[in-house]
Amino acid sequence: MTINKAAELEIISGLFLSAADQMRRTLVRTAFNAVIYEVLDFGISIADAKGRMVAEAAGITSFIGANDFALKTLLKKMDMSRLRPGDVVMLNYPYWNSAHASDALLMTPVFIDGDEIDMFLCVRAHWLDLGAKDAGYVIDSTDIHQEGLILPGVRIIKEGKLDEDLWSILMYNSRLPEAIRGDFGAQVACLRTGEAGVREIFERFGKARVLSMIEDFFDHSHEKTLQALRTLPNGTWSAHDWLDDDGITDDMIKMAVEVTISDDAFVVDYN
């Protein structure tokens, strides 16, 4: 890689990280509930059209990289050809969202030009109430439906216009409708901020150049990962520990893991 290309790669990478950080600032400054703006219970991601993460903003540690699975699941489950500029998709189905039902993920596509999606923006944040069996944080549920309404990836905003019918269902099933209205608005503002930042990058460097550099991001990352793996000893190791209980019974819960390292893979198996 030439010096000029490496410098440009670093600049574009930094601009994507800056756009993600601007999304973070917008969310923190406009959210209604303290779980978002004080605890930072959110995850923010910028991804390419294949759902690969290009940049993220720091929220809580467990949310770093967590939008990857949710977005790729949406790419499999939804007909992406139906999406239009200005659309926002909402997902909180735990088995697709890799979180509990109170964590609402909003996703919007970015169309730089034409009808093809070029990027995706995601923001996931904790909402205070979506009609769970109890008010507040539910920690003793035995079924996902006890945590409230489930949305498996629906267009809640269509070409910039809120779906009022769907929104009324959310509002009338929440004990804190004004809070979720405010947090929803904050997340949408976060997405719009991110879209403006991403468009600025494409306008500055050109679509072909940016998409080429994104491929270089992943090639470089892959190369560095393999270099790091090859400094580790090959083999398989296992360990386990115990949780005091599952929050419902007094039974201890075994947590076990097996790690296998080779020259080209680092496999973690929770069994």
Secondary structure, DSSP 8 states (H G I E B T S, - for coil): --HHHHHHHHHHHHHHHHHHHHHHHHHHHH-SSHHHHTT--EEEEEEETTS-EEEEE---GGGTTTHHHHHHHHHHHS-GGG--TT-EEEE--HHHHTS-TTEEEEEEEE-SSTTS--EEEEEEEE-S-SS-SSSS---S-SSGGGG----EEEEEEETTEE-HHHHHHHHHT-S-HHHHHHHHHHHHHHHHHHHHHHHHHHHHH-HHHHHHHHHHHHHHHHHHHHHHHTTS--EEEEEEEEES--SSSS--EEEEEEEEEETTEEEEEE-
